[in-house]
Amino acid sequence: MKGLSIVPIAVVCVAGLVLGACGQRSESTGASSQASAPVEAKRVTLNMASVYPTSLTLVGEAGPKLVEKIKRASGGTIDIKVYEPGALVPGLESIQAVSKGSVDTAWSSPGFFSGTDSAFNMFSTVPFGPGMPEYLAWMYYGGGLELQNEMFAPHNIHTIPCGIQPPEASGWFRKEIKTVNDLKGLKMRFFGLGAKVMEKMGVATQLLAPGDIFQALQLGTIDATEFSNPSLDEKLGLYQVAKYYYFPGWHQQASIIDFFINKPKWDALADSQKAIIEQACGDMIRQIMAEGEATQWKAMMTMRDQHGVQIKRWPPEILKAYEKAWSEVVADESAANPNFKKVYDSYSAFRSNYAIWREYGYLQ
């Protein structure tokens, strides 16, 4: 089997990798959560295609950090080599390559597989959706993870949530957007279900890999773009081309990143090795969440104070127009795609039940 050698070696369980509040639930991914004595396991060598350049703040840097955690925790018995976008396959084709078995693993987000089925967007980010804690609550205790595994299984993929980001910015524009009419006719890079909302607003959208966005904006191939939160947007240098920076990120209040692995490769791992990967992903959720929250203010201040970026908040009437368009997208997708309806129904039922806690448990 490609990527697996047959040298048996004892795997030592590392007690230091203990999950915090957002830890992985082993029963959801099929591995036992009970501690066991060291067992014989095969040394594993895998490759990983990343959709994010590893130089990219937060999400790009997280891929190598994840594989280092896995290598340390496994005592070197799981060795994963990270490849830049395009080195093995084009970045946007990373998950497809895992499905085909031409790549062992991928560092990406389920929404990048939405060309196969639009329902995969729901496991990545949802317009006007929940913040990080509520999103994780639905995934782990509201049926989201079970639906995700169910949907990826026919594609020969096992996937584990491995990071979650704070809200994104809404986008970069060359000119100020004062009314919904100012959006019409724009060419804009956009991700996920939010792209369908923008199309309702008269925007022509396209999905570009992270490494292609700056050049497209600079050359005028696109007029505007959304990408991520301020620390990532600053790293891409988008402020050099566009100066109007809009918030809030109604399309991505929280974004999940996953570790994707070819199903036969996953099945060939020992239970102890599976647990190590699950635990490392749980720790990455904590790390990306905390780092994401800690670093946005500095990027915003730097771009505003040193690079002349005008930070804008959408007027209420434009946000209402986006939300109305989102309701139309939900109706369209639910009518056209039974998988989308199934996932959305689970998600919306959980949010409805969660609402009393959101209303009374948190400061408004």
N, C-alpha and C positions, 0 to 999 in steps of 0.2 A: 504494500500500500504506500502510495507516494507520501513522503513527509514523515513516515513512521519507521524507526529502526526497531530492532528486536532485542536490544540489549536490556535484560532485566536489571532493575536496580531498586533498592528500597526507597520508598518515598517517606520522608519524615514530615509529620504534621507540625506546622508552626503555630504555636499558641498565640503569638503576637498579632496575627491577622484575625482579630475578632470584630464582628460587625457592630456598628452603632445603631442608631435609631432607624436608619434607612437600609438595613442589611438585607441580603438576599434570603428568600425563603426557599430552602433546598427542595421542599416537596413540590414547589411549582415547576421546577426544572428537572425533576426526575431523579435527583441524587439524594442519598440518605444524609440527614443532618447529624446523625449520631457519631460521636467520636469512636474511633476504632484503633486497634493496634496497627503498627506499620505493616504494610502489605507490599508484596512484590508488584512492581509496575514496570511498563516498558518506557524507555527513554523516548521522548517525543520531540521531534523537530518540525516546526510549522512555519509557514510564511503568512504574512498579514499585508493585505492591500489597504491603504488608508485613503479615504476620500479627502482628508485634510492634510495639507503640507505639515510636516512635523515641526516646522519653524513657527507655525501659527499659534499664537497665544491660546492658552487654555485647552481647547479641543484638539488642536494639532499636537501639542506637547503631551497630551494625555495618553496617546497611543503608546509611545515608548515608556512612559511611566507605568502603564498597565502591565506591559510585558515584563518589565523589570520586577514589579511586585510578584508576578506569577513565577518568574525564574527564582527569585529569592525564597519564596514560600515553598516551592517544590524542591529546593535543594539542587536546582539545575536540571531536574528531570523533564521539565517542560520548557523548551527553548523556542521562542517565537521571534522571527526576524521581521521588522517593520519595513515596508517599502513605500516610497513616496508615490503620490498619485501619478499614474502613467508609467511607472517603472515595471509593473507587472501587467496591469490593465488600466484603461482610463478610469479616473477617480469615480465617475458616475456609474461605472459598470462593475464596481467592486463586489456588491452583493450578488449580482447576477453571476459573477465568476465563481463565488462560493457555491452557489446553487449548482453550477455545472461541474464543480470539482476541479476546475483549473487553478483555483486559489484555495488555500486551506481555510483562512480566516479573513475577516474584514473589520475595519474600524470605521463605522459609518452610522447612519441614522435610518430607521425604517422608512421614512418618507422618501428616501432616494430609491426605493423599490416600488414606488407608487405607479410607475409605468406599467407594472404587472397587474396591480389592483389598487384602485384609489383608496381602499380601506386601510392600507398600510400607513397612510398619512396619520391616522388616528393614534398610532403608537409613537408618533414622533413629536407632534405638536398640534394644537387645535385652536383655531381663531376664537377669540373671546373666551378662551378656556381657562383652566385652573392654574394657580401658581404651583410651585414645586411640591409642597407637602400634599396638596389635594390630588395632584396628578399621580404621585407615587402611591397614594392611598387607593386610588382606583386601580392602578396597575397591579398592586400586590394583594389588595383585599376586596376589590370590587369586580374581579373577573377579567380585567384587562390583560394580564399576563397569560392567563389560560387561552384567551382568544388569540393573542399574538402567536403563541406556540402552535395552536391549531391551524392558523393561517400559513405559517412558515413551513410546517412539516411537509406538505405536498411538494414544496420547492427544494426539499433535501437540505434544509437549513435548520440548525439549532441556534437560537439567539438569546442573549442575556442582556437586560438593561445594565448599562455600565457607566452611566453618567447622566447628570441632569443640569441644565443651564438656567440661569435667571432670565428675566424678560429681555427680549431683543429690542433694538431700536426699530422704528417703523420704516425707515428708509432715508436715502440720500437723494436730494433733488438739486438740480442746477438753478432752479428758480423757486420762489416762494409759492406755495400752494394755498390759495385763499378760499377757493370754492371747489366743489366737485367737478365743475366744468374745466378747471385747470388740469385735471388728471386725464381728460379724454385725449386719446391719440399718443400718449407717452409710450415709449418702449422701455420696459423695466425688467430687470432680473428679479424673480420672485420664487420663493420656495413653497411647496406643499399646497394645502388647501387655501391658504391666503392668496395664492396666484389666481385661483378661480374667483375669489371675491374681487380682486383687482380687474379681472376681465369683465365682470359685471359693471364695473365703473368706467369701462371704455379704455382700459390700459391693455396694451399688447405685451404679454409676459413671455419670458423664456427662462429656463433653468440653466444656470451656468455653474460649473465647478468653482470652488473658492479661488483657485489659482488663476482663473480666467476673468474674474470680475473686473479688476482694476483696469486692465488693458481695454476691455470692451467699453467701459465708461469713459476712459481717456480718449479712445478713438471715435466715440459717438455712436458705436454700434447699439448702445443702449443710452437712454436719456436719464435714467434713474436706477437705483438699485437698493434692495434690502440685502443684508447679509446676516449680521449677528448683533451681539451686544457691543457696547462701546470699546471694550478692550480689544476685541477681535477686529472691529472695523478700523480702529486706529492702526493696528498692525498691518492691515492691507493698504493703508495710506489713502483711503477713499476721500478724506478731507482735502486732498490735493486737487481733486477734480470737481467736487460738488461741495457747496457750503451750507446748504439748508438741510438740517438733520432733525427728523421728526420722531416724536414720541407720543404716546406709549406704543409699544409693539403689540397692538391688538391681535396680530396674527400669530404671535409666539410669546405667550406669557411664561411658558416653560418649555424646554426642548430636551428630549431624551436621546441619548446616544447609546448604541448597542455594540456588543461584541458578537460578531456573526461567525459561525463555524460550520463547515461542511458536516452534515449529519453522520455519515459513516466515520469521519474522523472523531467526532464527539463520542459516538457509541464505542469506539475502540479504546477510549481512555478508561483508566481505573476510576472507581468511585472517588477515591481520595484525590485524584487529579481534577476531576470535575468539581469537587468541593473547593479546591484551591482556587480555581478560576472564578467560581461563584463568589467566593469570599473576597477575592481581589477586586471584582466588579463592584461589590457592595462598598468596599473602601473607596473606590474611584467615584462612586456617587457622592459620598461625603466630601471627598477632596474637591471635585469640580464644583459642587454646590457652594462650598465655603469660599474657594478661590474666586469663583464667579461673582459672589456678593461683595467680596473684599476689594475688587480691583476696578469696578466700573467708574467710581467717582473721579479717580485720578485721570483716567482716559478722557472723561468728559471735560474736566477742567483744563487739561492740556490742550485739547482740540479747540475749546472755546477761547482760552486766553492766549495761546501761542500761535494758533493757525486760523483764527478768524471765523471759526464755525459758528453759525447761528443755530442754537438749540431751540427747537420749536415744539409746542404741544398742539396736537390736532384740535381745531375748534369742535365744540360739541356736535354741531350739525354734520360735520364730515364723519365723525365717529359713528353717529347714528346711521348715516348712509352706508358705512362699511358694515355695521351690524345687520341692517336690513338686507344687504346683499348676501351676507353670510347665511341668513335664514333661507334665502332662495337657493343657495348652493346646497345646504343640507337637504332641502326638499328634492332638488334635482338628483343629487347623488343617491339618496335613499330610494328614489323611484327607479333609478337606472341600475343600481348595484346592490343585490341582496346582502353581500358581505358587509358593505358599508353600513347598511341599515342595521344589521345585527350588532356590529361594534358600536355604532352611534347610540343605539337604544340602550345598550349596557352602560355606556358612558353617561348618557343624559339621565338615566334612572339613578345612578350613583350620585351625580351632582345634585339632583333634586332632593335626595335624602340627606345629603351632606349640608344642604343650605342652612338648616337650623343651627348647625354647629358653626358654620362660617359667619352667620349673622350675629350669634350671641357670644361665640367664643373669642372673636377677634375685635379689636378696635376698628371702627369704621372710618 
